[in-house]
Amino acid sequence: MNHVEDPVSTIQTQRRRSSRRAVSEPAVIRIVFKDRMGNSRHITADLVDWSEAGLSLTLVAPIEIGTIIQLRGRLAGEGSDISCPATIAWCTEDKDGRFRVGLEFTERQSDLPKA
């Protein structure tokens, strides 16, 4: 099973429902999910941008598309904590060998500042 999408096709097929907001300072988001064996995995990621519908993060390893995760962290420069479930919508490998992932919130995040 392919864990990573082709970056060119991912960029061409993006259809965002809300505008994204780039982070103004570094922010680390913690992710918890179950691997294929059912074991809990805990990883950290760098926040790239966010919207009312989801987040974009940078990771050192890919996460399979469709994986349901729990994320926790603080939106940089906003003072807003976030703790909610999300689904991996896309995952692409960057030229530097890191991975960009797009997360879609599975619940509406009404307490987030407007993007």
N, C-alpha and C positions, 0 to 999 in steps of 0.2 A: 504494500500500500504506500502511495506517495504521501510524504508528510509535508512537502513544500510545493507551493504553486510556482509556476513560471512567472517571474516578476513583470515581464512585459504584458502578459495576458491579464494579470491582476490589475495593473495600472489602467489598462484599457477598459476593464469591466466594472470599475468602481462607480457606484451610483449612490452617493451619500445623500441621506435624508435630512441632515443638518450640518451646518458649517462647523469646521474644526478650529480649535484654538491651540496654537503652539505654546509650549511651556516657556516661561521666561527665565527659569532657573532650574537646575537639576532636581529631579524628584525620583525616588525609588518606590516602586510598587511591589508588594509581596503577592505571590500567586501560590495557591494550594490547589492541587488536583490529584486525581487517582490515575496511576499508570495502567497499562494493559493487564498487569498482574493484580490490580486492586490495591496496590500500596500507595499511601499518601506521598506526594512529592511536594516539596517546598522550594521555590526558587524566587530570586529577585530579578526585577527588570527595570530598565530606565524608561520613564515616561517620555514619549515623543510629542504627542498631541492628544486632545480629547474633545468630545462633543457631548451633547445631551444623550446621544445614542450609544456611545462607546469610547474606547481608548485605542491608541496605537502605542506599542511598546517595542523596545529592543531587548533581545535575549541572547544568551550565548549558545542555546540549543533550541531546536524547533519543538513546537507542540502541535500535535495532530489537529487538523481542521475538524471542527465539530466538538472538540473537547469542552466540557463544562468545567469552569474553574471558579474559585472564590478569590477575589482580589481585595487587598487592603493597602491603604497608603494615604498620602496627602497630595492634593493637586498643588504643584509648585506655584508659589506666588498668590494663591487664592485663600490659603488657610482652611480649605475644605477637606475634611477627612472623607474617605470613601471606603466602604466595605459592602460588597455586593457580589452576587453571582454574575457570570458572563460566559459567553460562548466564543471560542476561537473561530473567527469568520474567515481569516486568511493568514498565510504565513509565507514569507519569501526570504531568501538568503541574500544579504548584502554583499558587495564586493569585498568587504573586510572579513567575511566569514561569520558575522553575527547575523541574527535573524530578526526581521521586523514582523510583528503580529498585529492583527486588528482584532479587537474584542468588541462584541456587541452585548450590551447589558441585557440580561434576561428579565429584569424588572425596571420600571421607570424610576429614574433617579431625580426626584423632584427637589432634593436639597442641594443639587449642584448649581454653581453660578452659571449664568447663560454663557454659551460659547461665543 
